[in-house]
Amino acid sequence: MKVISPQSKDFQNICLRGISKNQRVGEKVARILSDVRASGDDAVIKYTKKFDKVKLSARQIKVSASEISGAYQNISPDFAPLLKNICDNLSKFYKRQTKKAWKMRSEDGVVLGEKVQPLERVGVYVPAGTAPLVSTVYMTVLPAKLAGVKEIIIACPPNKDGNIDPHILVVADLLKVDAIYKIGGAQAIAALAYGTKTVPKVDKIVGPGNIYVTEAKRQVFGIVDIDMLAGPTELVVIANNFTPLNFLIADLQSQAEHSKGLSILVTTSKYLARAVKKQVKSGYIVMAKNLDEAVDISNRIAPEHLQIMVKNPRTLLKKIKHAGAIFIGPYSPAVVGDYIAGPSHVLPTGGTARFSSGLSACDFIKVSHIISYSKKTLQDVYGQIERIATLEGMVKHLESVKVRL
C-alpha cells in the first residue's frame, strides 16, 4: 500500500474519482443497444454467440422449468436452509423501509396526500464470473419483493455449456422470481430496456456488472429507471492503535478479491501504517493527525463501505456524512454486509455516496401526489394563483381556474 497525505495529488485523485466513461465502450454499447432494439431476439442471440461463445435458439434464451428443477440436484442439501436464514435477516430490515400511502385534510377542506404503488416489472442483472454471485440475487430481489413489485425477472450470462449456475437458479426459484434469461452484457440490458419477443420490457433495471453493462445502463436510463452506475468496490477503514492488526489486514486484503477494488486505510497510527504497508500490496494509507481529521478524510472520499475500528466508534458515527454503508466496531467487517446482515450490498461507489444511497425497498415504488380542492377552497386561493400566473404570463393557466368560478 502507498502512504499518502490528505494534501497529496494521489488523495485529490481519489476524491475526484467517479464512474469512468470510455468513449470507445460507449460507442460499442450504443451499437449493441440499437441492434437489439431493431432486431430483438436475433440480435441477442448474435451477441451471446459473439461474446459468451454460446449458441442459443430463441426458445433456449429463457430458462426452462426442467432446468430449474434439475438445479436442485446439483447443490448441497443444506443450501436452502442457509438461504432461508439469510433472507429472514434481509426481510426484517426491508420491512422497516416499506412506505405507505397517507393523506391530510386542512381546516378549509383541502385534501393532500400520496398514493404509493410498487413498480410493475423489474429486471435484475446478475453477473457470472468465476464463481456464482448468489448474494446479488437475494440482495436485489428481496427488497423488490417486499416493496410489492408484481413481476421480477433475471438476466444472467450463460457459462460455456449454455447453462446458468445451479445455485443462482435455486435462489431465484426459492425467491419466486418470475423468469430467468440466459443473456448477459449490454445485450441483456438492451433486451430488458426495450423488450424482445422473448424478454419482456421492464420498468427498472438493477444489479451490478462490468463496464459494458454499466455503460448500457447509463444509455437506457430515461427509457427505464436504473438503480445506479456502479464502479469497482471500495473500502475505507478508520483505525488507530486500538485496532487489531490481523483484523485490519484481513479486511483490506478482502477487497483484492474484487477486480480493481479500492482499499484505503485512514489512520493516526504510524505503527499500523508501517505494518499494513508491509503486508497489503494494493491500496492507500492516508495519515491523519487525529480522529477528527480521519473522519474529515473519510467524508471527502465518500466511500462505498466504511469501517470504523476505533475504541469508541459511535462517537465518530455522528460525524460521518458520506458513506454507502457504515460498519461499527472490530466485529463488523464489510463482509457481513456483503452476505448476511440485512441491508443490500448494492451501494453507491465512485464518491456518489455524497448524494445517493444503497438499494432499498423505496427504490421499487413510485409515489403519486394526491390533490383535492373544493369550489370554495379554489375560490379562496384564486388571488394567489392569479398573481403567479400573471407574473409568468400564463393566461390560459389562469383561465382554467377562472372558468370554474
N, C-alpha and C positions, 0 to 999 in steps of 0.2 A: 504494500500500500504506500501511497505517496503522501508525505506530510506536507500540508499547506496551511497558509494563514487565511483569515477571513478577508484580508486585503489583496490576496494574490489574484492573478489573472485566471488561474485554474478555478478558484472559487467563484469568480464572477461568471465564468462559462457554465459552471454547474447551475447557478441561479438563473441563467438565461436560457437553459436548455428548454426544449419543447418537443412536441411530436413532429419529427422531421418530415418534410415534404420533398420528395425526389421527383424532378420533372420527368425523367425517363420512366420511372414507375407510374407516375400519373398518366402519362400518355398511353402506356401499355394497358393500364387498367381501364382507361376511357374506351379503348377499342374493344376490350372484352365486354364491358357493360353494354356498349352499343350493339355488339354482335348478339348477345343474349337477348337483349330487348327486341331485336328484329327477328331472330331465328329460334328463340326458345330452347326447347329440349335438344334440338340438333346442335346448337352452339355449346350447350352444357356438356353433351356427350363428347364433342370435339375437343374441348379444353380438358376434360377429365382424362382423355386418352393422351393428350399432349403433355400435361403437367404431372399427372399421377400415374401415367403409364398403365392405365386400366381401361379396357374396352367394355363399355356397358351399353345395353339397349335401353330404350325409353322405359320399358317395363321393369328393368333392374335398378333404376335410379332410386325408387322407394324401397326401403327395407320391408321384406315380407313378414307376415305373422310367423311363418315357419322358421325364418332366420332368427326371430326374437325368441321363440320357444326353444330353439336349438342352442341359443347363447347360454341358457341356464345350465346346460350340460357341461359347459366349459369354464365354469367358475367354481370357487370353493364354496361349500355349503354354509360357511359362517359369514359370507359376504353380505347377504340380505339382512341378517340381524344387525351387523355393523352399520349398514346404511341407515337402518331404521333409527338407531340411537343418534346418529349424526343429524338426520333430518328432524328429529324431535328438538334438538338444540336450535336449529335454524327456524323451525316453526314457532317456537316460543318467542324468539326475537322478533320475527316479522309480523306476528300477530299484534305486537305493540305499535307497529307502524301503520296499520290499516286506517284509512281516513274515511269518515262518514259524512253523509250529507247533513246540512244544517240550514236553518232559516231564522230570521229575526223580524219582528214586526214593531215598527216605531209607533209612537202615540198618534201620529197623523194617518196611520194606516198603510204606510209603505212597507212592502214585504221584500226583503233581500235574502239571498241565500246562495248555496252552492249545491249542484247536483253532481254527485261523484259516480263515475262509471268506469269499469275496467276496459282496457283495450280488448278488441275482439280477437285478434290473431297476432301472435308474437313469434319471431324466428330466432332461434338460438344457434350461434355458430360455436362449434366445439372443435378446436384444433386437434390434429392427430400427428404427434411427433414420434419419438422413440418409445414413448410409454402412453397408455391411455389416460387422458386428463378427466377422470371421472368426477373430480371435485368441481370442474367447470359446469358439469351438467346440473348437479344439485344446487350449486351456488347461484345459478341463473334461473333455473326452472322454478324452484320453490318460492322465491319472492313473487314471481309472476302468478303462480297458482294461488298463493294466499291473497293476492290483490284481486283475484276473481277473473283472470284472463280466461276467455272461453276456449281458445284453441292455441296450443303451443306445439311448434314443430322444430325439429333439429336438423341442421346441416352439418355433416362431418365427412372429411375426406376419406375415401376407402384406402385400405392397405394394398400392397402389390397383388394380393389374391382377390381383390374386389370386395372385401368384407370390411365391416366395422368391428372394432374390438368388442368381445362379448360383455365385458364389464360396463362399457358405455351403453350397450343395448339393454342390459338388465337394469341399470339405474334409470334409464329413460322409461322403461316399461313399468318399473315399480312406482315411478312418479306420474304414471298415466299420461305421458307425452303422446300427442295425437298422431304424429307421424315422424319418421326419421328418413333422411335422404342422404345418399352416398355421394355427396358433392362437396368440394372444398374450394378454397381460394376466392379470387374475385368473381369467378363464375357463379359460385354459391350465393354470394352477396347480391349479384345481379338477379339471379332466379328468385330470391326471397323478395327483393325490392319491386321487381316488375311482374313476377309471376310467369309461369310457363304452363303448358298443357298438363304437366305432371306436378309441378310445385306451385302451391297457391301463393298469391301475393300477401305479404304480411303488413302490419301497421308499424311494427318496430323491430329492429334487429339489435340483439345484444350478444355479448361474448367477445373474447379476445381473439387475436390472430396475428399473422405476420404482416410485413409492410404492405403487401398487396391487398390483404383483407382490410387493413386499416384505411388504406387509400380508397378502396372501393366503398367503404362505409362513409368516408368523407364526401365522396362524389354522389352517393344516392341520398344523402341527408336532404330532407325537404320533400322528396318523394315518399320516403318513410322516415320515421324517427330512429335515432340510434342512441345507445347508452352513452358512449364516449369514444374518443380516439385514444386508444391505449398504447403506450410505448413500453419499453423494457421495464422490468420490475425494479423497484427502488427500496432501499432500507437505510434509514438514519438511526444510529444508536447514540443516545446521550449517556455517557458513562464517566465515572470518576474512580477514586481508589477503593470505593465500596464494591464496585462491580466485580463479580467473579470472572477472572481472565478466561477460563476454559469455556464459560457460557458465551462470553463475548466473541471469542474466536469462532466458535461453532456457528453462531448466528450470522456473522459476517461471511463466513465461508459458504453458508447455505445459499446465498444469493448467486454464487458462482455456478450453481447448477442451472441457472437461467441464462439463456443467451443474452449477452450484453447487459446483464443485471448490474445495477449501481449500488455499491456498498460504501457507506460513509460513517466513520466514527467521529463523533464530536466529543472531545474530552478535555478535562482540566488536568489530567494526569500524564506527566512525561513518562512515568513507568509503563502505563498502559500503552501509550503511543509506541514506545520502543519495542515492547513485547509483541504487540499486534503487527507492527511493521515487519518483524522477522517471520511471522507465521502465516500471514494472509497476503496473498500475491496481488490481487487486484482491488482497486478502490482508492479511497482517500481518507486521510486522517486530518481533521481540522482542529487545531489547538485553540482552546478558549481560555480566557483569563479566569472566568468564574462560571457558575451555573447559569447566572442571568444572561451572560453573553452566549453560553451554549444554547439556551432557548432562542435567543435572537437569531443565531446562526441557523437553527432548525427552521424557524419561521421563514427565513429568507429562502431556504431551499424548498420548503413546502413539499415534503416527501410523500410518497405513497404509503409507506409503512414507517412509523416512528416508535422506537422502543426507548422507554425512559428507565434506565437501570441504575438509579442512584438510591441513597438511603431513604429519603422521603419523597418518592416520585410524585405523589399527589400535590405537593406544593408547587411543582413545576407544571403540572397538568393545567392549572388555572391560567398559566401564561402562554400556553400553546394556542396559536391562532390558525395555523395551516398544516393539516396532515390528513391523509385519507383515512388511516386507522391508527389509533394510539394504543400501545401495549404497555401496561403498567407493571413494574417490578421485575425481579430476576426470573420468575417462573411463568412469564407470559411472553414467550418468543413469538415472533410473527408467524411462525409455522402453525400455531393453533388457530390463527385467523385464516390461514390458507385452507385448513381442512375441517375443523370441527366446532369452533367457538359459537358461531351463530350468524354474525354479520357476513355479508357476501365478500368474497375476496376480489371481486371486480371493483377496483378502486382507481381514483384519478392519479395519473402519472405526469411526468414532464412539467411539474410545477403547477398543474391545473387544480391542485388541492387548494389553491388560493381562492378559487371561485366555484368549485364543484364538489360533489360528494360521491361516496361509494354507492353502488347499485342498491336500491331499496324497493320495497313494495310500492312506494309512491311513484316510482318510475313507470309503473304499469297501469296507472289510472289517468283519466283526464277529468277535468272539472269544468262544468258549465255554470256560468253565473245566472242566477235567477233574479229577475226584477219585476215587481208588480206594483203599479200605481193605480189609484182610483181617480175619477174625474176631478174630485175636489183637490187631491194632492197634486195632480198635474196643474190645476189652476193656480195653486199656491206657489209653485216653482216656475211658473211661466216667465215672470220677470227676470229670473236668473238665466234661464235658457235664452231669452231674447237678447240679453246683454252680451253673452258669449257668442251666440250665433251671428249677431250683427257685427261684432268685432272681427270675426273670422270671415265675414262676407258670405255666409251660408244661408241664403234667403229661403231656399226650399227646405232646409232643416227646420227653420222656424215655422214655416207653413205647415209642416207635418204635425206640429203641436197646436198651432192656431186653429186648424180645421176641426180639431176635437173639442174646442172650447166655444 
